[in-house]
């Protein structure tokens, strides 16, 4: 009789991470903020829930904060929750704003969070180190602007957007913050594309480089 394979045991300490309860909690708080904004519940529920969602997400992602300028793991995290907070703040900002131009910045920020960060993170993962120690060869290993940096700017811009949505808040600050976030994201993508192209150019020149160096052995 063939014994069926046993399923791996799951301890109670692993249950929250397996069920992604932290992300679910952040998304739930963000959903409450969105519902409060759509229901016209006033600035207090939106501000409290949006602040709680942002603080909780940063706290849960605190392990990725050290070395943030060089890491991409911080990017594309809690995307749904941040997107809902951005939409909630945009709705509240629209309710207290007379012109539609003030919505351009928040809408740009929503696109940066939902669509821009995944692209930046993926490009950063493709721009891997490709050489070290070759004489006369200059390589571009570390990013000037990483996906983690872009994500951090997006988080800060989201915080500015929430503040701008509160009555009395600076409505123009949301557009300025979104503009800065867009510039940083474009710089991040351009840096990653440049490093990917540099790696491909190096790989094309690798046979000629090795023929000139004549190494005893090569580790590739």
Backbone as CSV, one residue per row, in Angstrom:
resi,resn,N_x,N_y,N_z,CA_x,CA_y,CA_z,C_x,C_y,C_z
1,UNK,0.843,-1.186,0.000,0.000,0.000,0.000,0.884,1.244,0.000
2,UNK,0.652,2.107,-0.927,1.464,3.311,-1.054,1.013,4.358,-0.046
3,UNK,1.999,4.863,0.710,1.680,5.876,1.714,1.697,7.252,1.069
4,UNK,0.654,7.990,1.282,0.570,9.332,0.729,1.559,10.251,1.435
5,UNK,2.175,11.182,0.693,3.100,12.118,1.331,2.388,13.006,2.346
6,UNK,3.044,13.184,3.477,2.463,13.991,4.538,2.691,15.470,4.250
7,UNK,1.692,16.260,4.531,1.829,17.701,4.341,2.728,18.276,5.426
8,UNK,3.534,19.265,5.103,4.420,19.854,6.115,3.631,20.477,7.247
9,UNK,4.146,20.284,8.466,3.476,20.832,9.630,3.623,22.346,9.663
10,UNK,2.594,22.994,10.117,2.563,24.456,10.181,2.384,24.863,11.634
11,UNK,3.391,25.549,12.169,3.318,26.001,13.544,2.493,27.277,13.630
12,UNK,2.059,27.582,14.844,1.257,28.787,15.044,2.068,30.051,14.792
13,UNK,3.387,29.996,15.043,4.214,31.176,14.814,4.358,31.502,13.333
14,UNK,4.218,30.468,12.456,4.333,30.684,11.019,3.006,31.063,10.374
15,UNK,1.909,30.928,11.123,0.585,31.147,10.544,0.379,32.573,10.026
16,UNK,0.769,33.629,10.776,0.540,34.983,10.246,1.268,35.254,8.942
17,UNK,2.531,34.767,8.829,3.276,35.021,7.596,2.731,34.204,6.439
18,UNK,2.299,32.968,6.709,1.737,32.142,5.636,0.433,32.735,5.115
19,UNK,-0.383,33.259,5.996,-1.661,33.840,5.590,-1.540,35.304,5.174
20,UNK,-0.325,35.837,5.271,-0.075,37.250,4.935,-0.994,38.173,5.727
21,UNK,-1.112,37.877,7.010,-1.967,38.679,7.876,-1.490,40.130,8.012
22,UNK,-0.169,40.402,8.059,0.245,41.818,8.131,-0.254,42.636,6.950
23,UNK,-0.084,42.110,5.727,-0.564,42.832,4.551,-2.082,42.954,4.577
24,UNK,-2.765,41.906,5.046,-4.224,41.951,5.138,-4.681,43.026,6.120
25,UNK,-3.953,43.159,7.239,-4.318,44.172,8.227,-4.133,45.576,7.663
26,UNK,-3.017,45.803,6.968,-2.771,47.118,6.364,-3.834,47.429,5.315
27,UNK,-4.151,46.434,4.490,-5.176,46.644,3.453,-6.539,46.929,4.072
28,UNK,-6.844,46.278,5.193,-8.136,46.502,5.856,-8.216,47.934,6.389
29,UNK,-7.142,48.406,7.018,-7.129,49.782,7.526,-7.254,50.774,6.369
30,UNK,-6.529,50.497,5.281,-6.605,51.379,4.114,-7.996,51.376,3.507
31,UNK,-8.661,50.210,3.518,-10.029,50.131,2.991,-10.988,50.969,3.838
32,UNK,-10.782,50.963,5.147,-11.615,51.786,6.024,-11.409,53.265,5.701
33,UNK,-10.148,53.655,5.439,-9.872,55.041,5.055,-10.570,55.396,3.747
34,UNK,-10.533,54.472,2.788,-11.196,54.716,1.505,-12.709,54.810,1.674
35,UNK,-13.285,53.918,2.482,-14.726,53.947,2.716,-15.131,55.239,3.418
36,UNK,-14.294,55.710,4.352,-14.602,56.957,5.048,-14.572,58.136,4.089
37,UNK,-13.618,58.127,3.150,-13.537,59.228,2.185,-14.716,59.203,1.225
38,UNK,-15.072,58.019,0.735,-16.184,57.908,-0.203,-17.520,58.206,0.472
39,UNK,-17.607,57.873,1.755,-18.859,58.114,2.481,-18.983,59.512,3.038
40,UNK,-17.944,60.336,2.829,-18.011,61.696,3.343,-18.033,61.765,4.849
41,UNK,-17.271,60.899,5.506,-17.294,60.833,6.964,-16.492,61.937,7.627
42,UNK,-15.850,62.782,6.842,-15.075,63.860,7.437,-13.591,63.534,7.459
43,UNK,-12.761,64.503,7.829,-11.311,64.316,7.747,-10.720,63.433,8.839
44,UNK,-11.384,63.348,10.006,-10.784,62.623,11.128,-10.632,61.128,10.841
45,UNK,-11.691,60.401,10.410,-11.508,58.977,10.120,-10.490,58.724,9.012
46,UNK,-10.517,59.558,7.964,-9.559,59.393,6.871,-8.139,59.592,7.373
47,UNK,-7.906,60.657,8.127,-6.553,60.957,8.601,-6.037,59.873,9.529
48,UNK,-6.884,59.436,10.457,-6.468,58.420,11.431,-6.162,57.094,10.727
49,UNK,-7.082,56.650,9.879,-6.897,55.357,9.215,-5.730,55.395,8.228
50,UNK,-5.605,56.477,7.474,-4.503,56.580,6.531,-3.164,56.604,7.254
51,UNK,-3.097,57.351,8.357,-1.853,57.396,9.138,-1.523,56.030,9.713
52,UNK,-2.524,55.343,10.252,-2.297,54.004,10.797,-1.808,53.047,9.717
53,UNK,-2.394,53.115,8.524,-1.983,52.223,7.440,-0.537,52.478,7.034
54,UNK,-0.156,53.745,6.915,1.215,54.072,6.511,2.216,53.645,7.586
55,UNK,1.922,53.976,8.840,2.829,53.627,9.935,2.949,52.110,10.080
56,UNK,1.820,51.398,9.991,1.846,49.939,10.116,2.641,49.303,8.985
57,UNK,2.476,49.796,7.770,3.205,49.233,6.639,4.703,49.457,6.771
58,UNK,5.099,50.663,7.193,6.526,50.943,7.378,7.103,50.091,8.510
59,UNK,6.339,49.909,9.566,6.810,49.092,10.682,6.988,47.633,10.252
60,UNK,6.067,47.120,9.486,6.168,45.729,9.044,7.285,45.533,8.024
61,UNK,7.633,46.605,7.293,8.708,46.516,6.306,10.028,47.033,6.858
62,UNK,10.139,47.156,8.177,11.320,47.774,8.773,12.593,46.973,8.521
63,UNK,12.465,45.655,8.284,13.655,44.841,8.041,14.363,45.241,6.756
64,UNK,13.641,45.842,5.814,14.233,46.246,4.539,14.734,47.684,4.563
65,UNK,14.538,48.391,5.678,14.940,49.795,5.709,16.453,49.988,5.752
66,UNK,17.246,49.181,6.521,18.696,49.373,6.486,19.252,49.138,5.079
67,UNK,20.091,50.025,4.641,20.642,49.902,3.299,19.618,50.136,2.215
68,UNK,18.616,50.947,2.523,17.501,51.148,1.589,17.963,51.702,0.254
69,UNK,18.995,52.535,0.267,19.433,53.205,-0.964,19.996,52.216,-1.961
70,UNK,20.380,51.008,-1.497,20.966,50.027,-2.414,20.031,48.847,-2.671
71,UNK,18.950,48.738,-1.923,18.081,47.574,-2.029,16.821,47.892,-2.821
72,UNK,16.286,46.841,-3.433,15.047,47.000,-4.189,13.881,46.291,-3.515
73,UNK,14.137,45.546,-2.432,13.068,44.764,-1.820,11.989,45.639,-1.200
74,UNK,12.365,46.852,-0.802,11.382,47.748,-0.195,10.355,48.228,-1.214
75,UNK,10.727,48.190,-2.490,9.811,48.633,-3.542,8.713,47.599,-3.762
76,UNK,7.580,48.055,-4.253,6.466,47.188,-4.604,5.966,46.394,-3.393
77,UNK,5.933,47.028,-2.219,5.395,46.397,-1.017,4.145,47.144,-0.566
78,UNK,3.170,46.386,-0.056,1.897,46.956,0.406,1.282,47.854,-0.666
79,UNK,1.349,47.381,-1.899,0.891,48.193,-3.029,-0.608,48.469,-2.955
80,UNK,-1.397,47.439,-2.653,-2.848,47.616,-2.598,-3.242,48.590,-1.500
81,UNK,-2.656,48.432,-0.315,-2.995,49.315,0.789,-2.617,50.761,0.512
82,UNK,-1.417,50.981,-0.023,-0.997,52.352,-0.337,-1.837,52.938,-1.463
83,UNK,-2.212,52.091,-2.422,-3.071,52.577,-3.503,-4.420,53.028,-2.985
84,UNK,-5.000,52.268,-2.051,-6.297,52.663,-1.491,-6.175,53.937,-0.662
85,UNK,-5.069,54.079,0.093,-4.864,55.308,0.855,-4.732,56.499,-0.085
86,UNK,-4.000,56.316,-1.190,-3.835,57.405,-2.159,-5.172,57.787,-2.794
87,UNK,-5.992,56.785,-3.119,-7.306,57.073,-3.708,-8.195,57.791,-2.690
88,UNK,-8.151,57.331,-1.427,-8.954,57.977,-0.385,-8.546,59.431,-0.211
89,UNK,-7.241,59.688,-0.174,-6.770,61.063,-0.029,-7.126,61.900,-1.253
90,UNK,-7.100,61.280,-2.425,-7.467,61.999,-3.652,-8.942,62.395,-3.629
91,UNK,-9.800,61.487,-3.167,-11.228,61.796,-3.051,-11.449,62.949,-2.079
92,UNK,-10.758,62.897,-0.936,-10.905,63.969,0.047,-10.356,65.289,-0.481
93,UNK,-9.247,65.211,-1.225,-8.663,66.424,-1.796,-9.593,67.040,-2.844
94,UNK,-10.244,66.178,-3.632,-11.168,66.656,-4.646,-12.385,67.327,-4.003
95,UNK,-12.809,66.821,-2.844,-13.982,67.375,-2.167,-13.728,68.794,-1.658
96,UNK,-12.495,69.123,-1.335,-12.200,70.459,-0.808,-11.431,71.322,-1.790
97,UNK,-11.306,70.840,-3.040,-10.571,71.598,-4.046,-11.537,72.079,-5.116
98,UNK,-11.292,73.274,-5.622,-12.177,73.841,-6.632,-11.759,73.491,-8.053
99,UNK,-10.491,73.245,-8.274,-9.998,72.972,-9.623,-9.620,71.524,-9.810
100,UNK,-9.751,71.046,-11.032,-9.407,69.655,-11.325,-7.906,69.456,-11.498
101,UNK,-7.148,70.553,-11.671,-5.708,70.427,-11.861,-5.023,69.889,-10.607
102,UNK,-5.620,70.093,-9.449,-5.014,69.591,-8.217,-5.042,68.074,-8.146
103,UNK,-5.846,67.434,-8.986,-5.930,65.977,-8.977,-4.853,65.324,-9.828
104,UNK,-4.147,66.099,-10.655,-3.131,65.515,-11.527,-2.014,64.874,-10.694
105,UNK,-1.535,65.613,-9.690,-0.467,65.081,-8.840,-0.854,63.801,-8.137
106,UNK,-1.998,63.757,-7.421,-2.408,62.510,-6.767,-2.583,61.349,-7.738
107,UNK,-3.156,61.603,-8.914,-3.338,60.523,-9.876,-1.988,60.004,-10.378
108,UNK,-1.035,60.915,-10.579,0.320,60.490,-10.973,0.936,59.630,-9.884
109,UNK,0.752,60.018,-8.628,1.304,59.249,-7.513,0.691,57.858,-7.444
110,UNK,-0.617,57.751,-7.692,-1.265,56.432,-7.690,-0.650,55.543,-8.762
111,UNK,-0.419,56.100,-9.955,0.210,55.320,-11.029,1.629,54.913,-10.657
112,UNK,2.365,55.798,-9.988,3.732,55.468,-9.581,3.741,54.297,-8.610
113,UNK,2.800,54.292,-7.665,2.750,53.235,-6.656,2.310,51.913,-7.273
114,UNK,1.234,51.953,-8.052,0.628,50.711,-8.555,1.403,50.134,-9.736
115,UNK,1.875,50.995,-10.657,2.511,50.512,-11.879,4.007,50.791,-11.938
116,UNK,4.444,51.913,-11.406,5.847,52.296,-11.552,6.798,51.476,-10.703
117,UNK,6.456,51.241,-9.440,7.355,50.522,-8.543,7.637,49.090,-8.995
118,UNK,6.643,48.313,-9.442,6.967,46.962,-9.922,7.948,46.970,-11.086
119,UNK,7.797,47.916,-12.012,8.717,48.006,-13.149,10.118,48.357,-12.676
120,UNK,10.214,49.344,-11.768,11.522,49.746,-11.260,12.200,48.609,-10.507
121,UNK,11.442,47.881,-9.706,12.030,46.765,-8.954,12.526,45.669,-9.893
122,UNK,11.732,45.344,-10.914,12.121,44.282,-11.842,13.365,44.674,-12.631
123,UNK,13.426,45.906,-13.092,14.609,46.359,-13.818,15.836,46.346,-12.914
124,UNK,15.649,46.726,-11.651,16.769,46.677,-10.718,17.277,45.270,-10.499
125,UNK,16.380,44.279,-10.517,16.795,42.886,-10.367,17.540,42.388,-11.605
126,UNK,17.215,42.926,-12.775,17.898,42.510,-13.999,19.287,43.132,-14.126
127,UNK,19.491,44.281,-13.491,20.789,44.968,-13.587,21.743,44.398,-12.545
128,UNK,22.169,43.152,-12.750,23.011,42.447,-11.786,24.486,42.774,-12.035
129,UNK,25.351,42.622,-11.011,26.792,42.807,-11.230,27.319,41.806,-12.260
130,UNK,28.297,42.218,-13.024,28.738,41.368,-14.130,30.239,41.181,-14.212
131,UNK,31.063,41.923,-13.504,32.515,41.739,-13.593,33.176,42.434,-12.421
132,UNK,34.364,41.939,-12.067,35.147,42.567,-11.003,36.606,42.164,-11.174
133,UNK,37.498,43.115,-11.004,38.923,42.811,-11.016,39.569,42.702,-12.374
134,UNK,38.850,42.984,-13.443,39.465,42.927,-14.763,40.241,44.220,-15.011
135,UNK,41.504,44.129,-15.387,42.296,45.345,-15.587,41.794,46.165,-16.771
136,UNK,41.652,47.458,-16.528,41.237,48.364,-17.596,39.757,48.350,-17.902
137,UNK,38.964,47.630,-17.111,37.521,47.533,-17.342,36.789,48.256,-16.221
138,UNK,36.025,49.271,-16.580,35.229,50.017,-15.598,33.796,49.500,-15.647
139,UNK,33.311,49.042,-14.519,31.956,48.485,-14.460,31.050,49.410,-13.646
140,UNK,29.759,49.284,-13.904,28.739,50.068,-13.204,27.902,49.088,-12.383
141,UNK,28.346,48.869,-11.145,27.731,47.838,-10.332,26.605,48.381,-9.452
142,UNK,26.867,49.461,-8.730,25.876,49.982,-7.793,25.010,51.044,-8.463
143,UNK,23.728,51.011,-8.170,22.835,52.010,-8.783,23.032,53.386,-8.169
144,UNK,22.876,54.406,-8.990,22.859,55.767,-8.477,21.539,56.044,-7.773
145,UNK,20.446,55.543,-8.359,19.118,55.682,-7.763,18.469,54.299,-7.801
146,UNK,18.281,53.681,-6.653,17.735,52.336,-6.612,16.215,52.354,-6.564
147,UNK,15.619,51.182,-6.780,14.169,51.059,-6.667,13.707,51.299,-5.233
148,UNK,14.565,50.965,-4.267,14.228,51.242,-2.878,14.155,52.737,-2.593
149,UNK,15.066,53.495,-3.202,15.028,54.949,-3.058,13.744,55.520,-3.644
150,UNK,13.386,55.048,-4.833,12.150,55.508,-5.464,10.939,55.164,-4.612
151,UNK,10.940,53.964,-4.031,9.821,53.567,-3.177,9.730,54.452,-1.946
152,UNK,10.881,54.784,-1.348,10.871,55.644,-0.169,10.299,57.020,-0.505
153,UNK,10.676,57.565,-1.659,10.133,58.863,-2.076,8.629,58.758,-2.292
154,UNK,8.168,57.632,-2.853,6.727,57.439,-3.038,5.993,57.392,-1.696
155,UNK,6.595,56.731,-0.707,5.988,56.691,0.629,5.888,58.097,1.212
156,UNK,6.957,58.871,1.078,6.936,60.238,1.592,5.905,61.089,0.847
157,UNK,5.823,60.904,-0.473,4.833,61.646,-1.260,3.420,61.263,-0.853
158,UNK,3.204,59.997,-0.537,1.883,59.563,-0.075,1.530,60.229,1.250
159,UNK,2.513,60.346,2.133,2.285,61.033,3.408,1.915,62.498,3.180
160,UNK,2.621,63.140,2.247,2.311,64.543,1.917,0.903,64.652,1.353
161,UNK,0.505,63.672,0.532,-0.840,63.684,-0.048,-1.910,63.590,1.036
162,UNK,-1.683,62.747,2.037,-2.649,62.626,3.135,-2.746,63.935,3.896
163,UNK,-1.605,64.577,4.152,-1.611,65.863,4.855,-2.326,66.923,4.029
164,UNK,-2.103,66.910,2.711,-2.741,67.896,1.838,-4.250,67.717,1.775
165,UNK,-4.721,66.485,1.997,-6.160,66.220,1.920,-6.908,66.693,3.159
166,UNK,-6.181,66.948,4.242,-6.822,67.411,5.473,-7.224,68.876,5.313
167,UNK,-8.393,69.279,5.804,-8.784,70.694,5.716,-7.706,71.606,6.290
168,UNK,-7.335,72.593,5.493,-6.263,73.489,5.887,-4.906,73.056,5.400
169,UNK,-4.812,71.858,4.833,-3.541,71.354,4.329,-3.165,72.006,3.002
170,UNK,-1.886,72.030,2.681,-1.438,72.658,1.426,-1.770,71.793,0.214
171,UNK,-2.777,72.176,-0.541,-3.201,71.349,-1.673,-2.135,71.268,-2.756
172,UNK,-1.352,72.313,-2.932,-0.329,72.286,-3.980,0.828,71.369,-3.633
173,UNK,0.987,71.027,-2.349,2.105,70.178,-1.946,1.992,68.778,-2.528
174,UNK,0.755,68.316,-2.739,0.566,66.978,-3.295,1.132,66.888,-4.707
175,UNK,0.879,67.912,-5.517,1.412,67.910,-6.875,2.922,68.005,-6.900
176,UNK,3.486,68.819,-6.006,4.951,68.945,-5.949,5.588,67.626,-5.530
177,UNK,5.017,66.981,-4.509,5.559,65.707,-4.034,5.465,64.634,-5.117
178,UNK,4.323,64.600,-5.833,4.171,63.618,-6.909,5.150,63.892,-8.039
179,UNK,5.417,65.159,-8.340,6.384,65.493,-9.374,7.783,65.034,-9.011
180,UNK,8.172,65.259,-7.756,9.491,64.797,-7.298,9.576,63.274,-7.371
181,UNK,8.509,62.590,-6.947,8.492,61.129,-6.995,8.609,60.617,-8.428
182,UNK,7.961,61.309,-9.371,8.036,60.900,-10.775,9.451,61.073,-11.313
183,UNK,10.113,62.169,-10.957,11.492,62.399,-11.415,12.424,61.322,-10.870
184,UNK,12.258,60.978,-9.594,13.108,59.955,-8.981,12.874,58.599,-9.647
185,UNK,11.610,58.269,-9.939,11.320,56.998,-10.597,11.931,56.942,-11.994
186,UNK,11.825,58.018,-12.753,12.424,58.053,-14.093,13.939,57.895,-13.995
187,UNK,14.562,58.550,-13.013,16.002,58.414,-12.821,16.375,56.979,-12.456
188,UNK,15.550,56.336,-11.642,15.799,54.941,-11.259,15.718,54.015,-12.466
189,UNK,14.669,54.181,-13.273,14.509,53.345,-14.465,15.656,53.584,-15.449
190,UNK,16.031,54.845,-15.654,17.124,55.168,-16.572,18.438,54.570,-16.085
191,UNK,18.680,54.630,-14.775,19.907,54.053,-14.215,19.953,52.542,-14.428
192,UNK,18.821,51.861,-14.194,18.773,50.409,-14.378,18.972,50.032,-15.838
193,UNK,18.325,50.756,-16.752,18.480,50.482,-18.183,19.928,50.691,-18.606
194,UNK,20.576,51.736,-18.093,21.974,52.007,-18.428,22.871,50.864,-17.960
195,UNK,22.646,50.365,-16.742,23.477,49.274,-16.227,23.218,47.970,-16.969
196,UNK,21.970,47.738,-17.386,21.672,46.546,-18.183,22.375,46.619,-19.534
197,UNK,22.351,47.783,-20.173,23.034,47.959,-21.452,24.544,47.828,-21.287
198,UNK,25.081,48.340,-20.182,26.521,48.213,-19.938,26.917,46.745,-19.770
199,UNK,26.072,45.976,-19.115,26.357,44.543,-18.933,26.317,43.817,-20.280
200,UNK,25.342,44.125,-21.099,25.264,43.477,-22.416,26.453,43.864,-23.291
201,UNK,26.867,45.121,-23.225,28.038,45.552,-23.991,29.293,44.833,-23.514
202,UNK,29.414,44.638,-22.202,30.560,43.913,-21.659,30.569,42.464,-22.131
203,UNK,29.406,41.833,-22.125,29.336,40.436,-22.558,29.724,40.282,-24.023
204,UNK,29.396,41.272,-24.860,29.805,41.207,-26.264,31.316,41.351,-26.407
205,UNK,31.944,42.123,-25.530,33.380,42.346,-25.611,34.184,41.340,-24.808
206,UNK,33.497,40.443,-24.085,34.193,39.527,-23.189,35.211,38.629,-23.903
207,UNK,34.901,38.023,-25.057,35.930,37.193,-25.718,37.206,37.962,-26.047
208,UNK,37.070,39.182,-26.542,38.255,39.979,-26.868,39.013,40.368,-25.603
209,UNK,38.290,40.660,-24.521,38.942,41.014,-23.262,39.745,39.837,-22.724
210,UNK,39.149,38.646,-22.751,39.848,37.462,-22.261,41.036,37.107,-23.147
211,UNK,40.891,37.309,-24.446,42.011,37.024,-25.350,43.190,37.949,-25.065
212,UNK,42.904,39.188,-24.660,43.986,40.125,-24.358,44.620,39.834,-22.998
213,UNK,43.804,39.430,-22.020,44.326,39.173,-20.681,45.015,37.818,-20.587
214,UNK,44.498,36.806,-21.319,45.033,35.446,-21.308,45.096,34.876,-19.894
215,UNK,43.928,34.727,-19.257,43.945,34.208,-17.870,44.213,32.703,-17.830
216,UNK,44.661,32.233,-16.677,44.862,30.788,-16.493,43.533,30.064,-16.429
217,UNK,42.554,30.657,-15.758,41.210,30.114,-15.751,40.228,31.270,-15.601
218,UNK,38.976,31.011,-15.915,37.937,32.038,-15.876,36.762,31.506,-15.082
219,UNK,36.255,32.321,-14.161,35.029,32.005,-13.421,33.942,32.907,-13.923
220,UNK,32.935,32.347,-14.583,31.878,33.151,-15.191,30.556,32.794,-14.555
